[in-house]
Amino acid sequence: MGDATGREPLLARRDSAQTTNPPLILEAKIPLGQVSGRIDHLGIDLKRQRLLVAELGNNSLGVVDLAAGKVLHRIEGLSEPQGVAYFPFAIAYL
């Protein structure tokens, strides 16, 4: 049943989409080591298979090698990192 504009309610569309798309499936768990507090945001470098993890409680940024399934590097000494941006044309993670 549509609203005044003739469109279906969002919930109805979401339900019908769930029947055509499979749910998310856990493929692997990668230990992040000594991370305390919350993980705030994530960024991705698809070409190099790197996941960037803003580790708010640690004041650090973790760089995870997705292909190897391990933390590759940790940038420490940040002040409560709360966002991650990756620019494929740059040489550095920001």
DSSP file (Angstrom, degrees, kcal/mol; ACC not computed):
  #  RESIDUE AA STRUCTURE BP1 BP2  ACC     N-H-->O    O-->H-N    N-H-->O    O-->H-N    TCO  KAPPA ALPHA  PHI   PSI    X-CA   Y-CA   Z-CA
    1    1 A M              0   0    0      0, 0.0     2,-0.1     0, 0.0    11,-0.1   0.000 360.0 360.0 360.0 130.3    0.0    0.0    0.0
    2    2 A G        -     0   0    0      6,-0.2     6,-0.2     1,-0.1     2,-0.1  -0.393 360.0-118.3 -91.7 169.1    1.5    3.4   -1.0
    3    3 A D    >   -     0   0    0      4,-2.2     3,-1.9    -2,-0.1    -1,-0.1  -0.081  56.1 -67.9 -88.4-163.9    1.4    6.8    0.7
    4    4 A A  T 3  S+     0   0    0      1,-0.3    -2,-0.0     2,-0.1    -1,-0.0   0.761 137.2  53.2 -61.9 -24.5   -0.1   10.0   -0.8
    5    5 A T  T 3  S-     0   0    0      2,-0.1    -1,-0.3     3,-0.0     3,-0.1   0.518 117.2-113.2 -87.7  -4.8    2.6   10.0   -3.4
    6    6 A G  S <  S+     0   0    0     -3,-1.9     2,-0.2     1,-0.3    -2,-0.1   0.472  74.8 130.6  87.8   1.8    1.9    6.4   -4.4
    7    7 A R        -     0   0    0      1,-0.1    -4,-2.2    -5,-0.0    -1,-0.3  -0.592  61.9-111.0 -89.5 151.7    5.3    5.2   -3.1
    8    8 A E        -     0   0    0     -6,-0.2    -6,-0.2    -2,-0.2    -1,-0.1  -0.477  42.4 -96.1 -72.2 149.4    5.6    2.1   -0.9
    9    9 A P     >  -     0   0    0      0, 0.0     4,-1.7     0, 0.0     3,-0.5  -0.363  34.2-115.4 -61.6 149.5    6.7    2.8    2.7
   10   10 A L  H  > S+     0   0    0      1,-0.2     4,-2.6     2,-0.2     5,-0.2   0.869 114.1  57.7 -56.0 -40.8   10.5    2.4    3.2
   11   11 A L  H  > S+     0   0    0      1,-0.2     4,-2.4     2,-0.2    -1,-0.2   0.890 104.2  51.5 -60.4 -40.1   10.0   -0.6    5.5
   12   12 A A  H  > S+     0   0    0     -3,-0.5     4,-2.0     1,-0.2    -1,-0.2   0.900 111.1  47.6 -65.4 -39.6    8.1   -2.5    2.9
   13   13 A R  H  X S+     0   0    0     -4,-1.7     4,-2.1     2,-0.2    -2,-0.2   0.902 110.6  52.2 -66.8 -39.4   10.9   -1.9    0.3
   14   14 A R  H  X S+     0   0    0     -4,-2.6     4,-1.6     1,-0.2    -2,-0.2   0.909 109.1  50.3 -63.2 -41.9   13.5   -3.0    2.8
   15   15 A D  H  X S+     0   0    0     -4,-2.4     4,-0.9     1,-0.2    -1,-0.2   0.910 111.2  47.6 -63.1 -42.6   11.6   -6.2    3.6
   16   16 A S  H  X S+     0   0    0     -4,-2.0     4,-0.7     1,-0.2     3,-0.4   0.844 109.2  54.5 -69.9 -31.4   11.3   -7.1   -0.1
   17   17 A A  H >X S+     0   0    0     -4,-2.1     4,-1.8     1,-0.2     3,-0.6   0.842 101.3  59.9 -68.2 -32.5   15.0   -6.3   -0.7
   18   18 A Q  H 3< S+     0   0    0     -4,-1.6    -1,-0.2     1,-0.2    -2,-0.2   0.797 100.3  55.1 -67.2 -27.0   16.0   -8.7    2.1
   19   19 A T  H 3< S+     0   0    0     -4,-0.9    -1,-0.2    -3,-0.4    -2,-0.2   0.752 113.3  40.7 -78.1 -22.1   14.3  -11.6    0.3
   20   20 A T  H << S+     0   0    0     -4,-0.7    -2,-0.2    -3,-0.6    -1,-0.2   0.710 111.1  58.9 -98.0 -22.6   16.4  -11.0   -2.9
   21   21 A N  S  < S-     0   0    0     -4,-1.8    -1,-0.1     1,-0.0     0, 0.0  -0.892  84.9-121.5-108.7 135.8   19.8  -10.3   -1.3
   22   22 A P        -     0   0    0      0, 0.0     3,-0.1     0, 0.0    -2,-0.1  -0.377  35.6-103.8 -69.6 154.8   21.6  -12.7    1.0
   23   23 A P        -     0   0    0      0, 0.0     2,-0.1     0, 0.0    -5,-0.0  -0.238  47.1 -80.4 -70.7 165.7   22.4  -11.5    4.5
   24   24 A L        -     0   0    0      1,-0.0     2,-0.4     2,-0.0     0, 0.0  -0.436  48.5-153.2 -64.1 141.5   25.9  -10.5    5.5
   25   25 A I        -     0   0    0     -2,-0.1     2,-0.4    -3,-0.1    -1,-0.0  -0.979  16.1-120.4-124.2 129.7   28.0  -13.5    6.3
   26   26 A L        +     0   0    0     -2,-0.4     3,-0.1     1,-0.2    -2,-0.0  -0.536  33.0 173.5 -67.2 121.3   31.0  -13.5    8.7
   27   27 A E        -     0   0    0     -2,-0.4     2,-0.3     1,-0.4    -1,-0.2   0.779  59.6 -12.2 -99.4 -34.3   34.0  -14.6    6.7
   28   28 A A        -     0   0    0      2,-0.0     2,-0.4     0, 0.0    -1,-0.4  -0.990  50.4-133.9-162.4 157.7   36.8  -14.1    9.2
   29   29 A K        -     0   0    0     -2,-0.3    -3,-0.0    -3,-0.1     0, 0.0  -0.988  19.8-164.3-117.2 130.0   37.7  -12.6   12.6
   30   30 A I        -     0   0    0     -2,-0.4     2,-0.1    40,-0.0    40,-0.1  -0.956  19.4-130.6-116.9 115.1   41.0  -10.6   12.8
   31   31 A P        -     0   0    0      0, 0.0    40,-0.4     0, 0.0     3,-0.1  -0.414  11.8-159.6 -63.8 134.7   42.3   -9.9   16.3
   32   32 A L        -     0   0    0      1,-0.3     2,-0.2    -2,-0.1    38,-0.0   0.398  29.3-137.7 -96.7   1.6   43.2   -6.2   16.7
   33   33 A G        +     0   0    0      1,-0.1     2,-2.0     2,-0.1    -1,-0.3  -0.517  67.9   1.4  80.1-146.3   45.6   -6.7   19.6
   34   34 A Q  S    S+     0   0    0     -2,-0.2     2,-0.6    -3,-0.1    -1,-0.1  -0.475  79.4 153.0 -82.9  69.8   45.5   -4.4   22.6
   35   35 A V        -     0   0    0     -2,-2.0     2,-0.3     2,-0.0    -3,-0.1  -0.895  20.5-172.3-101.4 120.4   42.7   -2.1   21.6
   36   36 A S        +     0   0    0     -2,-0.6    21,-0.3    19,-0.1    22,-0.2  -0.800  50.6  11.7-109.1 156.0   40.9   -0.5   24.6
   37   37 A G  S    S-     0   0    0     -2,-0.3     2,-0.2    20,-0.2    -2,-0.0  -0.353 105.1 -30.4  76.3-161.5   37.8    1.6   24.3
   38   38 A R        -     0   0    0     -2,-0.1    19,-1.2    17,-0.0    18,-0.7  -0.532  46.3-126.6 -97.1 159.3   35.7    1.8   21.2
   39   39 A I  E     -A   55   0A   0     16,-0.2    16,-0.2    -2,-0.2     3,-0.1  -0.914  28.7-172.4 -97.9 123.2   36.5    1.6   17.6
   40   40 A D  E     -     0   0A   0     14,-2.5     2,-0.3    -2,-0.6    -1,-0.2   0.963  51.6  -5.1 -91.1 -56.0   35.1    4.8   16.0
   41   41 A H  E     -     0   0A   0     13,-0.4    13,-2.8    40,-0.2     2,-0.3  -0.929  55.0-144.5-140.0 162.6   35.4    4.7   12.2
   42   42 A L  E     -A   53   0A   0     -2,-0.3     2,-0.3    11,-0.2    42,-0.2  -0.934   9.2-171.6-127.1 150.6   36.8    2.5    9.4
   43   43 A G  E     -A   52   0A   0      9,-2.1     9,-2.9    -2,-0.3     2,-0.4  -0.923  12.9-145.0-133.3 161.6   38.3    3.3    6.1
   44   44 A I  E     -A   51   0A   0     -2,-0.3     2,-0.6     7,-0.2     7,-0.2  -0.992  16.3-165.1-136.9 138.1   39.3    0.9    3.3
   45   45 A D  E  >> -A   50   0A   0      5,-2.9     5,-2.1    -2,-0.4     4,-0.8  -0.903  16.7-176.9-113.2  94.3   42.1    0.7    0.7
   46   46 A L  T  45S+     0   0    0     -2,-0.6     3,-0.3     1,-0.2    -1,-0.1   0.866  76.1  56.4 -65.0 -38.3   40.6   -1.9   -1.7
   47   47 A K  T  45S+     0   0    0      1,-0.2    -1,-0.2    -3,-0.1    -2,-0.0   0.915 119.6  30.0 -62.2 -43.9   43.6   -2.0   -4.0
   48   48 A R  T  45S-     0   0    0      2,-0.1    -1,-0.2    -3,-0.1    19,-0.2   0.391 107.0-122.1 -97.4   2.8   46.1   -2.9   -1.2
   49   49 A Q  T  <5 +     0   0    0     -4,-0.8    17,-2.6    -3,-0.3    18,-0.6   0.927  59.3 150.0  57.0  49.1   43.5   -4.8    0.9
   50   50 A R  E   < -AB  45  65A   0     -5,-2.1    -5,-2.9    15,-0.2     2,-0.5  -0.942  35.0-157.5-115.9 135.1   44.0   -2.5    3.9
   51   51 A L  E     -AB  44  64A   0     13,-2.5    13,-3.1    -2,-0.4     2,-0.5  -0.948  10.8-150.1-108.1 129.0   41.4   -1.7    6.6
   52   52 A L  E     -AB  43  63A   0     -9,-2.9    -9,-2.1    -2,-0.5     2,-0.5  -0.877  12.5-165.6-102.2 127.7   42.0    1.5    8.5
   53   53 A V  E     -AB  42  62A   0      9,-2.8     9,-2.7    -2,-0.5     2,-0.9  -0.951  15.7-145.2-122.1 115.3   40.7    1.4   12.1
   54   54 A A  E     - B   0  61A   0    -13,-2.8   -14,-2.5    -2,-0.5     2,-1.2  -0.707  16.3-162.6 -77.7 108.6   40.3    4.6   14.2
   55   55 A E  E >>> +AB  39  60A   0      5,-2.5     5,-1.8    -2,-0.9     4,-1.0  -0.708  11.0 180.0 -97.9  84.4   41.0    3.3   17.7
   56   56 A L  G >45S+     0   0    0     -2,-1.2     3,-0.9   -18,-0.7    24,-0.3   0.889  77.1  48.1 -55.3 -49.9   39.6    6.0   19.8
   57   57 A G  G 345S+     0   0    0    -19,-1.2    -1,-0.3   -21,-0.3   -20,-0.2   0.756 115.5  45.4 -66.8 -24.7   40.4    4.6   23.2
   58   58 A N  G <45S-     0   0    0     -3,-0.7    19,-0.4   -20,-0.3    -1,-0.2   0.537 102.9-128.5 -91.7  -9.2   44.0    3.8   22.2
   59   59 A N  T <<5S+     0   0    0     -4,-1.0    19,-2.4    -3,-0.9    18,-0.5   0.923  73.8 108.3  56.7  44.5   44.6    7.2   20.6
   60   60 A S  E   < -B   55   0A   0     -5,-1.8    -5,-2.5    16,-0.2     2,-0.5  -0.913  67.8-129.9-145.1 168.9   45.8    5.3   17.6
   61   61 A L  E     -BC  54  75A   0     14,-2.2    14,-2.9    -2,-0.3     2,-0.4  -0.992  24.7-151.0-123.5 120.5   45.0    4.2   14.0
   62   62 A G  E     -BC  53  74A   0     -9,-2.7    -9,-2.8    -2,-0.5     2,-0.6  -0.740   1.6-154.6 -93.0 140.4   45.4    0.5   13.2
   63   63 A V  E     -BC  52  73A   0     10,-3.1     9,-3.1    -2,-0.4    10,-1.6  -0.960  15.5-164.3-114.1 113.6   46.3   -0.6    9.7
   64   64 A V  E     -BC  51  71A   0    -13,-3.1   -13,-2.5    -2,-0.6     2,-0.9  -0.849  16.9-141.8-105.3 129.4   45.0   -4.1    9.1
   65   65 A D  E  >> -BC  50  70A   0      5,-2.8     4,-1.7    -2,-0.5     5,-1.5  -0.803  16.0-168.3 -85.9 106.2   46.2   -6.3    6.2
   66   66 A L  T  45S+     0   0    0    -17,-2.6    -1,-0.2    -2,-0.9   -16,-0.1   0.854  83.1  53.1 -68.4 -35.4   42.9   -8.1    5.2
   67   67 A A  T  45S+     0   0    0    -18,-0.6    -1,-0.2   -19,-0.2   -18,-0.1   0.902 117.7  36.4 -67.2 -40.3   44.7  -10.6    2.9
   68   68 A A  T  45S-     0   0    0      2,-0.2    -2,-0.2     0, 0.0    -1,-0.2   0.669 104.0-131.5 -85.8 -18.2   47.0  -11.7    5.7
   69   69 A G  T  <5 +     0   0    0     -4,-1.7     2,-0.3     1,-0.2    -3,-0.2   0.874  67.8  99.5  70.9  38.3   44.4  -11.4    8.4
   70   70 A K  E   <S-C   65   0A   0     -5,-1.5    -5,-2.8   -40,-0.1     2,-0.5  -0.982  81.9 -91.2-150.8 161.1   46.6   -9.4   10.8
   71   71 A V  E     -C   64   0A   0    -40,-0.4    -7,-0.3    -2,-0.3     3,-0.1  -0.629  35.7-174.4 -73.0 124.7   47.4   -5.9   12.1
   72   72 A L  E     -     0   0A   0     -9,-3.1     2,-0.3    -2,-0.5    -8,-0.2   0.839  61.6  -9.2 -89.7 -39.3   50.2   -4.6    9.9
   73   73 A H  E     -C   63   0A   0    -10,-1.6   -10,-3.1     2,-0.0     2,-0.4  -0.989  52.6-148.4-158.0 155.9   50.9   -1.3   11.6
   74   74 A R  E     -C   62   0A   0     -2,-0.3     2,-0.7   -12,-0.2   -12,-0.2  -0.986   9.0-152.1-134.4 125.5   49.6    1.0   14.3
   75   75 A I  E     -C   61   0A   0    -14,-2.9   -14,-2.2    -2,-0.4     3,-0.3  -0.870  27.7-171.4 -95.4 114.6   50.0    4.8   14.3
   76   76 A E        +     0   0    0     -2,-0.7   -16,-0.2   -16,-0.2   -17,-0.1  -0.506  50.5  54.0-105.3 171.0   50.1    6.0   17.9
   77   77 A G        +     0   0    0    -18,-0.5   -17,-0.2   -19,-0.4    -1,-0.2   0.633  68.8 140.6  83.4  15.3   50.0    9.3   19.7
   78   78 A L        -     0   0    0    -19,-2.4     2,-0.9    -3,-0.3    -1,-0.3  -0.493  57.7-115.9 -84.2 160.7   46.9   10.6   18.0
   79   79 A S  S    S-     0   0    0      1,-0.2     3,-0.2    -2,-0.2   -23,-0.1  -0.804  76.6 -47.9-102.8  95.0   44.3   12.6   20.0
   80   80 A E  S    S-     0   0    0     -2,-0.9    -1,-0.2   -24,-0.3   -24,-0.2   0.934  70.2-143.7  46.2  66.3   41.1   10.6   20.0
   81   81 A P        +     0   0    0      0, 0.0   -41,-0.3     0, 0.0   -40,-0.2  -0.391  27.6 172.2 -60.9 127.2   40.9    9.8   16.3
   82   82 A Q        +     0   0    0      1,-0.2     2,-0.3    -3,-0.2    -2,-0.0   0.180  56.5  31.9-125.7  16.6   37.2    9.8   15.3
   83   83 A G        -     0   0    0    -42,-0.1     2,-0.4     2,-0.0    -1,-0.2  -0.969  57.6-152.4-166.3 156.5   37.4    9.5   11.6
   84   84 A V        -     0   0    0     -2,-0.3     2,-0.4   -42,-0.2   -42,-0.1  -0.999   9.6-176.2-136.3 136.9   39.4    7.9    8.8
   85   85 A A        -     0   0    0     -2,-0.4     9,-1.3   -42,-0.1     2,-0.4  -0.999   5.4-165.3-131.6 138.4   39.8    9.1    5.2
   86   86 A Y        -     0   0    0     -2,-0.4     7,-0.1     7,-0.2   -42,-0.1  -0.988   1.4-167.5-123.5 130.5   41.7    7.2    2.5
   87   87 A F    >   -     0   0    0     -2,-0.4     3,-2.0     5,-0.4     5,-0.1  -0.960  11.3-154.7-116.6 112.6   42.6    8.9   -0.8
   88   88 A P  T 3  S+     0   0    0      0, 0.0    -1,-0.1     0, 0.0   -43,-0.0   0.707  94.0  54.9 -63.6 -19.2   43.9    6.4   -3.4
   89   89 A F  T 3  S+     0   0    0     -3,-0.0     2,-0.2     2,-0.0    -3,-0.0   0.509  97.2  81.0 -91.2  -4.2   45.9    9.1   -5.2
   90   90 A A  S <  S-     0   0    0     -3,-2.0     3,-0.0     2,-0.1    -3,-0.0  -0.581  71.4-141.0 -98.4 162.9   47.9   10.1   -2.0
   91   91 A I  S    S+     0   0    0     -2,-0.2     2,-0.3     2,-0.0    -1,-0.1   0.610  81.5  60.8 -94.5 -15.9   50.8    8.3   -0.5
   92   92 A A  S    S-     0   0    0     -5,-0.1    -5,-0.4     2,-0.0     2,-0.4  -0.816  78.1-123.2-117.1 152.3   49.7    8.8    3.1
   93   93 A Y              0   0    0     -2,-0.3    -7,-0.2     1,-0.1    -2,-0.0  -0.768 360.0 360.0 -85.0 137.1   46.8    7.7    5.2
   94   94 A L              0   0    0     -9,-1.3    -8,-0.2    -2,-0.4    -1,-0.1   0.373 360.0 360.0-112.9 360.0   45.0   10.7    6.8
